[in-house]
Structures are given as C-alpha cells and as structure tokens.
Amino acid sequence: MDKPSLPAAPLRPARTPSPELQARLAVHWHKTRRLTAILLLIWLLTGFLTVFYARELLHLNLFGWPLPFYMAAQGASLVYLAIIAFYAWRMRRLDRDFHATEQT
C-alpha cells in the first residue's frame, strides 16, 4: 500500500493582520471601489447617453462634426483610452501611498 504523501512545505497558520493594517486596507479598498465606480459611470455615460440622445445632440458640433457622429467615430474610443490611462495612473499612486505607509 502506498503511504499518504506529506505536503511539500509545512503548513503554517495564516497570520491575521493587525487592526491598524486592517483599517488601512479598508481605506485603500474603499478608495479603489470609489474610483472604479466613478470611472464606470463615465464609461456608461459616454457609451450609452450619446447614442440614446443622438437626435437631441445633433445640433452640437465637435471639431466640425455632429457630436453623436464624432463620439461614434472616435470620441468614445478616446474617452475610453483616457479612462484606462487615468485609472492606471491613479491606482499606481494609491498603491504607492498605501505601501509607503505600510512600511513605516
């Protein structure tokens, strides 16, 4: 009969973070969720409202083109790219600030 194999590494009980670290994690997570919700709202407004209200927005021009046409052609893509860039920049800053306070 085969003997049951032992785990490759000894199992250690998971350490629970200190209350101070838990509070900072909660703040970090709250800021992350808030940023994500705001940027998703901008994404929704950009993608949905310009199409839904296209007839009402026809009189608005952007760079010589009607706003709904411009947003469908390239404006929405530029807004999405800006959302991604802003999210990456802001999250890098939030993570850097969190890790700086974590090491002190």
Secondary structure, 3 states (H helix, E strand, C coil): CCCCCCCCCCCCCCCCCCHHHHHHHHHHHHHHHHHHHHHHHHHHHHHHHHHHCCCCCCCCEECCEEHHHHHHHHHHHHHHHHHHHHHHHHHHHHHHHHHHHHHC
